[in-house]
Amino acid sequence: LNSVALDESLENLLKKELDLFVNDKDFYERVGMPYRRGILLYGKPGTGKTSLINAISSHLSRNIYFLNLKNITDDNELSAAFSDVPENQIIVLEDVDTQTDVLHKRSKNSSFSTKSSNKDKDSKVNESSKFSLSTFLGCLDGHTLSEGSIIIMTTNHIEHLDPACIRPGRMDVHLNLGYCSHYQIKKMFK
């Protein structure tokens, strides 16, 4: 993580979270949780989200598997894409809000009364993405993931994402990457 200049509090939080995840697999077994971790990186364009992903990969010596949801045609293909990633790797969904509107916030109007035009938004399927929100959430919950997976989602617009996609338990760590602070600028020039 030394190759990126994070805000000091974010840097400390991320190092702590990654170290706990890597070094405390037994905790997940004791509490009956799948051994996986979700990280949400959000903020304005150009604030270092992609660079941070590469730094995390290097720090943990793990490969990155980029998953483009635009290429997924149905629920089975989505489940297969997640389950095909080997153990202890990083799955990245970059700019996830632009890849599909399946992950966008559900509106209050999308109830049973609009089912005929919208389908039920809990198993929301649209014409451009043929997979459902419920299958995506199931994948994040770890049922199809290999042990030790880290899922990293990035977005410039967190406000567009359905809260179910980014809640704790799915995206455990939320890092808002802003423009450089005085601390970060000094760190870059050391």
N, C-alpha and C positions, 0 to 999 in steps of 0.2 A: 504493500500500500504506500510505500515511500515514493512511488513514481507519480502520485497525484497529490495535489495540495488541497486537501479538504479543510473545511472549517474545523477548528480544534475539537469542538464538542461532537461533531459528526464523526470525525476520525476516531475518537476514543470509543464512541458507541459502536461503530462498525467493527473495530478490532475486537472489542469485548464480545459482541454477538457472534462473530465468526469463530473466535477461539472457543467460546462455550459450545457452539455447535459441533465443531470438529473434535473437541476433547471430552465431551460428555454424552456419548451415544447411550450410555446406560440410563440416563435420565429419561429419555424417550421411551425406552423399554419399560422402565418402572411405572410411568404414568400411562402407558398404553397408547402413545401417540406414534404416528408414522415418523421415521427418522428422515425428516426433510425440513427445509427452511425456505421461507419466501421473503424476498427483499423487493421493495418498491422504491424506485428512484424516480423522482419527479422534479419538475422545475422548468424554467425557460430554456429554449434551445441554446446550445453552446455553453452549457454550464458544467460539462464534464461527465455526463452520465455514461457514455460509451467508454471513455477513458477509465472510469472507475470500474466498470465491468472487467476490462482487461487487467486492471490492477488486482482485483479480487481473484481472478483466474490465476494470475502469476503468484500471488500471495499464498494461495491454497494448492498450487500445482495441479489444477484441474482443467480439463478441457471445457470449451464452450460449445454448446449446441444451440444454434439459432433456430427458432421455430417461427415460421411465417404463417400466421393464421389465414392469410389471404389464399394460401394454397391448399387449405384443408377443405375437403368437400362434404364430409359427413361426420357423425359422431364416432363411428368405428375408426375412421382415419385419424381423428383427433386423439382418441385413446391410444391408438397404435403409435402415433408420433411421440407421445409422452412415455409410453412403456418401452419403446425401442432404445431409449437413452440408457447407456450402461450405468452401473453404480458409481456414486461419488463424482458426479459431473455437474456442470452448471447449464441449466436450460434458460435461454434468454428470449424474452418476448419484447423486442424494441418497439417503441412508439405504438404500444398495444391499442391505444384508442383510435389509431388510424387504420388498423388492420381489419377491423370488423366492428359493426355497430351492435353485435350480439352482447358485447361487454359494456355497452353504454347504460347509463342509468335508466331504470324502468320508470315510466311515467305512471302517475296515479290513474290515468285514463285507460291504461292497458289492463283492464280487468276482464271479466268474463263477457261483458257487453261488447267488447271490441274483438272478441276472439276470432270471429269470422274473417276480419281483415288483417289482424295482427298475429294470430295464434297466441296461445298462452305465453306470456313473457317469461314465466319461470322455466319453460322449456322452449324459450324464444328461438325461433328459426326465421331467418329472413332469406330473401332471394339470393343475395350475394354470398352469404355464409350459410351453409346447410347444416351446421352443427348447432347444438343447443347450449344455452347458458348452463343448464343443469349438468350436462356432461363435462363442460369446461370446469365448473366448480368441483365436480367429482375428481377430475384430474389434479386440480390444485390441492385437494384434500389428501392426496397421496395414495389413493387406492390403486392407481396404475403406475406409480413412479417407482423407480429403483431406489434401494436404500441409499441414503446419504446425498440425495439430490438437493441442489439449491436452485430455486427458481427466481430469476430476476426479471421483473417487469419494469419498463420505462414508459414514461408519458410526459408530455409537455402540459397536459390538461387533466389533472387528477379529478377535477370536478365533473368530467364527462363519464368517468367510470362508475359502474354499478358498485355500490358499497359492499355487496356480497363478494365481489372479486378481490377486494383489497382489505377486508377485515382481518384482525389478528387471528392467527390460526391458518390463514392462507398467505397473506403478506404480513409477516411478523415484524419486520423492520421497515419503517417508512423514513426515507431520507429526502428532505427537500433541499435540492442543490440550487443555490442562488449564485449570483455573481460574486466574484472574489472579494473577500474581506481584506483588511489591512494585514491580518495574520497570514492569510493565504499568499498574498503578494510577497511578503517577506520570506515565507517558506520557499516559494518558487525561485527566489534569487540566492538562496543559501547554497 
